[in-house]
Amino acid sequence: MSISVTTWYLEQTSHADLRPAQQPPAGQGVGIVRSEVPSPEFSRFLYTAVGGDVTWTDRLTWPYVRWAEYLGRPGVETWVAYERGTPAGFVELAADQDGSVEITYFGLVPAFRGRRIGGHLLTYGIERAWDLAERWPGQAPTKRVWLHTCSKDGVHAMTNYRRRGFRLYETTVTEEAEVPAPGPWPGAGPID
């Protein structure tokens, strides 16, 4: 059986486009740290923990070597949000030499959604996309930050992107085989 999937492509073409979200309450203990040492194990953990319930499957078949090569590329960064020491979500950036930075992945572990972390993490990730060249000698200054999201992603994804100042520039619709969400394990998600 196939399903129709709409994919939206969004961009910011100026740092002034960013509309920051409010930070989570100080007592919540939320901090964001760059994962500076490329770690395929940690990145795959984040990928499955965040994307398991929204059918992120494209990297599940990547062998260790491919993860390591990708994460070791200049201009690829992973920023991780923690709540009191526990990974709550991440944003992954990938720069091109033309000054374009893609937010390749962004999201929260299901148990951390709805706690005012997502907008804050996205704001932080966009800021890091705009100043990425400062951390990578030889990298062109950022001229554009872009991402894509689709109808399989979380229900609040598009709203968060638009609130942060992203503008829609392209929409596609494709038919895809229906694949059950893999989850980090069957039945993973918040405990009710």
ABEGO torsion letter per residue (X at the ends): XBBBBBBBBBBBABAAABBBBBBBBAAAGBBBBBBABBBAAAAAAAAAAAAAAAGBAAAAABBAAAAAAAAABBGBBBBBBBBGGBBAEBBBBBBBAAGBBBBABBEBBAAABGAGAAAAAAAAAAAAAAAAAAABBGBBBBABBBBBBBAABBAAAAAAAAAAGBBBABBBBBBBBBBBBAEABBGBEBBX
